[in-house]
């Protein structure tokens, strides 16, 4: 039965809570990190992180979970 649950869980987007986009930049800076450092750590482009911080885009799994952890 757990195999079926694993398959279903893989279909459901991550529900990791994120703060509002306007808080992303503040929290990143509070950790003393640059956009480039975050992008490199998450293996995404700098523009991707900038899009998350501006609220133009939302991170998707698995980056979403890692990004939420970074901001937390």
NORRAVEN-V799091 format. One record per pair of residues at least 6 apart in sequence whose ideal C-beta (glycine too) atoms are under 8 Angstrom apart, sorted by the first residue. I is the first residue (numbers start at 1). J is the second residue. If there is no record, write none. Layout:
i->I j->J
i->I j->J
This chain:
i->13 j->60
i->13 j->61
i->14 j->60
i->14 j->61
i->14 j->62
i->14 j->64
i->14 j->65
i->16 j->64
i->16 j->65
i->16 j->68
i->17 j->68
i->18 j->24
i->18 j->58
i->18 j->59
i->18 j->64
i->18 j->67
i->18 j->68
i->18 j->71
i->19 j->27
i->19 j->71
i->20 j->55
i->21 j->52
i->21 j->53
i->21 j->54
i->21 j->55
i->22 j->55
i->23 j->71
i->24 j->52
i->24 j->53
i->24 j->71
i->25 j->53
i->27 j->71
i->28 j->35
i->28 j->38
i->28 j->53
i->28 j->70
i->28 j->71
i->31 j->70
i->33 j->70
i->35 j->46
i->35 j->49
i->35 j->50
i->35 j->53
i->36 j->46
i->38 j->49
i->38 j->67
i->38 j->70
i->39 j->45
i->39 j->46
i->39 j->48
i->39 j->49
i->41 j->66
i->41 j->70
i->42 j->49
i->42 j->63
i->42 j->66
i->42 j->67
i->42 j->70
i->43 j->63
i->44 j->63
i->48 j->57
i->48 j->59
i->51 j->57
i->52 j->58
i->52 j->59
i->52 j->67
i->58 j->64
i->59 j->67
